[in-house]
Amino acid sequence: MLDTSFNKIIELIEIRKNNAYKKVNEEMILLYLDIGKYLYELQQSSKFGDKITLKAAGFMKNNYPNIKGFTKRNIERMIQFYKIYKDDEIATPLVTQISWTNNLLIISGSKSKEERHFYLKLSIKNNYSKRELDRQISSSYYERYLLSDGNQLPTCKKTIDEDDYPNTRILDIYSLEFLDLPNEFSENDLKKSIINNLKNFILEVGKDFTFIGDEYRIQVGKHDFYIDLLFYNRELSCLVAFELKLGEFKAEYLGKMNLYLKALDKDVRKENENPSVGVILCSSKDKDIVEYSLDNNMTQTMIAEYKLRLIDKKLLENKLKEVKNLIDKNKK
């Protein structure tokens, strides 16, 4: 039998390998920034102008063919990378913590400094792969996040530092385009499809969510109740119950969820954990019905919508502008 007492050696090797990779990546990103800065300044003062990228690419190919990554397109990206971040003190330490590929995705997919900061922090916190980050950007996660009130729940208010953890907010709109459900489906079909696509669902709701189970049984008095999906959120340190509904939100759903949360807090929640949170996930909701239902109600429940197709980014951007304009007007 192999002596497991030396497993620590492997653990130390992996830690150092990971640290070495991070350091190499950091130096590479700093190199690209330096090259971008040098060529940008040369571009401004040189007779070559825009042709400088073609000249630089030709020089590298002819003289250093073994050094990869210096095509005309990539050199243009280095210059763009420098131009975007040259006066951005917040972003400079962040860009070195993610891959060059993810940096390029953020540059091409973001329209403002704030949006770039958001995706940089999000990517660092969640250690996103290229595919995961691309999905978050294409599903307009930034806009959906800003349009959501999920940080207003008491448990979230106590826990979240928005600057450090930009994806712990519970969203108003969830994009479930990855479920690929037929035109007609039941609540049970929706639940099964989420479980079958759990990795993508957790990417959407946040990587701090850990799945506990479906049809989670709780007992109140002599009656058994079953929560559709139960998760634990490590960042919020609380249980999160999801109830799935096919149609529009109805006020009576809230009473049932409150019952579930009280039962979870009484019989399941541990002493060191925050009060449980509920998410009622409906295909649509009437804003006034939601507002009236939640008015003066100390519930720990969010009413959220789900969409089975990617939402038009333009629509969300316009809605976000409306909200910002309204906030600005109220400040005056």
N, C-alpha and C positions, 0 to 999 in steps of 0.2 A: 504493500500500500504506500502510495506516494505521500511524503511528508508535506502536509499543507502549511506548515509553519513558515515556509519560504515564499508563500504567495505574496507576501509584502514586497518582495523584490520586483515581481511583475507589476504590482501597483505603482511602485516608485518609478519604474521604467516608463509606464504609460503616462504618468504625471509629467515627467521630464520631456517625453516625446510631444505631448500636447503643448507644453510651454514653449518648446523649440519651434513647433509649427506656428504658434501665435506670434513669436518673435520674428520668424521669417516673413510671415504675412505683413506684420507691422512695418518691417524694413522695406518690403516691396511697395506698399502703399505710399510710404514716405518718398521712396525713389521716384514713383510715378508723379507725385506732387512736385518734386524737385525738377524733374524733366519737363513737366508741364509749365512750371514757372520759367525755366530757362528758355524754352522755345517760344512761350508767349511774349516774353520780353524781347527776344530776338526778332520775333514776328513784327513787333511794334516799331523796331528801329531798323529793320532790314529792307533791302530792295526786293527781297523775295516775296514778302507779304504772305498771302495765303498759300503760296507754292512751297512754303518752308516745310510743311508736313510731307510733301512728296519728295523733296530733296533729302530730308532726314531719313525717311523710310528707305530711299535708294542707297544712301550712305551706309546704313546698317546692313542692308541685304548684300551689298557688294563687298564690304570690308569685314563684317562680323556675321556671316550667314548662320552660325551656330547659336547665336543669341536670338531666341524666339520672342514674339510678342510685340515687335516693332513694325507692324504694318502701318500704312498710311492712316487707316481707320482707327487703329489703336492709339497712334500718336495724337490724332485729333481729339480722341477721348481724354488723353492725359492733359492736353491744353484746356479742354472744357472743364475737366475735373478741378484744375487749379483755379480757373476763372470763377467758378461757382463758389469755391470754399476759401479763396484767398483772404477774405476779410471776415470770415465766420469763425470766431473763437470757440463757439460751442461745439461746432461740428468737427473741428480739427482732431481732437483726441478720440472722437467716435469713429471716424472713417477708418482708422487703423485697426479697429477691432472686428471688422467684417471683411469678407473676401472682396477682391476686385470685381468679380461678377456681380455680387450683391450691391456694391457701390454703383455700378453702371445701371442696374435695375432701378435704384432709387433716383438717380439723376434723370433717367428717361421717363420715369413714371410720376414724378412730383412736379407741382407747379409753383411751389412756394418754399421759402426757407423753413417755415413751420412744419410743412408736410415732410420735408427731408429729415428734419430733426426727429419727427415722430417715427418714421420708418427706420431710421438709424437705431434709435433706442429700442424699438420693437424687435428689430433683427438681432441686436446684441443680447437682449434679455432672453429671447427664445431660441437663440442659436439656429436661426432659420437656414434651411438649404435654399438653393436657387429656386426650386419648384415651389416651396412654401412661401417664400417672400413674393414671388411673382403672383401667386394666387391671392395673397392679401392685397396687393396693389391693384390687381385687375378686378377684385370684388369691392373696390372703393372702401376699404376698411377705415381709412383715415376719416373720410366724410361721415360714414355711419357712426364712428366713435364720437365725433364732435356733435352730432345731432342727437346723441343719447343722453338720458338722465340717470343712467344706472349707478352713478357714483353718489346719488342722493340717498341711497338706502343707509340706515344707521350703521350696519356692519361695515359697509364699504367706506363710509366717512371716517370711521375709526382707524381703518387699516391702510388706505391707499395714499401713497405719495405719488401724485400724478407725474411729477418730473422723472421719477425713476422707473415707474411701472405703467407705461402707457396702454397696456392691454388688460388691466384688471377690471375695467369698467364693464358692467353688464349692458349689452347693447339693446337699443329699441328695435333694430332690424337685423335679423340674421339671414345670411345668404347660404342656402342649402342646395345650391345648383348641382353639387356632386352626387346627390341622392339618385338622380335619374329615374324618378318615379313615373308610372304611366299616367294618363290623363285622369283616370278614376282610381282612387285608392282610399283605404280606410285608415283610421287612426292607428290600428295595429300594424298596417303596412308601413306607415310613416315611422313608427317606433322601430320596427325590424330593420328598415333601411338605414336608420341612424346607427343602430348597433352594428350592422354589417359594414358601415363606413365610419366607424368610431374614430379612427385616426384623423380623418378629415373633419369630423364634427368637433373634435377637441382642438384642432388647428383653428377653427372658426370661433369657438367660444373662449379659447385661451388655453395655453399649454399647462397652466397651473391646475387645470381641472383633472381630477383622477376619477375614473368611473368606478362606482360601487356596485350598481346592479339595476336591472329593470324589474318592473312589477314589484318594487320593494314593499314588503308587507309591514304595516304598522297597525297596532291595535288600540282602539279607543273604546273603553267600556267592554261590551260584549261583541263589538263590531270590528271586522277586519277591513282595512283600506289598503289600496295598492298605488304607490307612486310610480308614474310611468318610467322616469329615469332619475336615479339618485347619483350625485357626484359629490366629491369633496374638493374644495378649492384650497390649495396649500398657501397661497398668498393671503387670502382672506381668512384662513383658518376657520372655515365653517362648512357645513353641509349645504348643498344646493340641490333643490328638488325641481325637476322640469316636468310640467304637465303639458301634453300635446293635444291641440284642438284643431279640427279641420276648418271650421268656419270662423266667423267673426267673434271677437271677445264678448262674453256675457257677464254681467255683474255677479251672477251667482257663482261663477268659477272662483271668485276671490274668497268667498266664505269657506269653500272646501279646501283651498290652498292654505288658508290661515289655520284650519284644523290640522292639516298635515304638519305645518311648521311647529305648532304647539306640541304635537305628539313627538316630533323629532327632537325638540329641545328638552322635553321632559324625559324621554326614554332612551334616546340614542346619543345625543350630543354629550361630549366629554367636558369635564370641568374647565379645562384650559381653552376650550373652543368658543368662538363667537356665535351669537344667535344665528340660526339657520336662515337661509335665503331661498325664496321661491321664484321661479320663472314660469309664467303661463305663456306658452308659445302658440300663437294663433296665426291663421293665414291672413287675417286682417283685424283692424280694430278701429272703432269710432273714437276719435280723440275726446269728445265730450263725455261719452259713456265711461271711458277710462278715468278722466278727470273727476267726474262725480263719484265714481266707485272708490277712488283713492283719497278723496277729500276728507281730511280729519281722521284718516284711518292710519293707525300706527303700524301698518303691515310691513313686513320685510319682503314684499313681493313686487316683482317687475312684470309689466304686461308687455310682451314683445311680439313682433311679427316675424314670420319667416317667409322668404321668397325662394321659389324653386328655379328661378332664372337669375342670372347676373343683372343687377340693377343698373340702369343707364347712369353713368357717371355724371353726365351733364345735368340730369335732373337733381341729383344729390348736391352738386356744386351750386346750382341755382337756389336750392332750398337753404343751403348753408349761408349763402349771401343774404337771403331774406332775414334769417335769424340774426346774423351779425349786424345788419342795418337796423333791425328792431332794437337790439341791445344798445347800439350807438345812440339811437334816438332817445332811449330812456335815460341814458347817462347825461344828456344835455339838459 
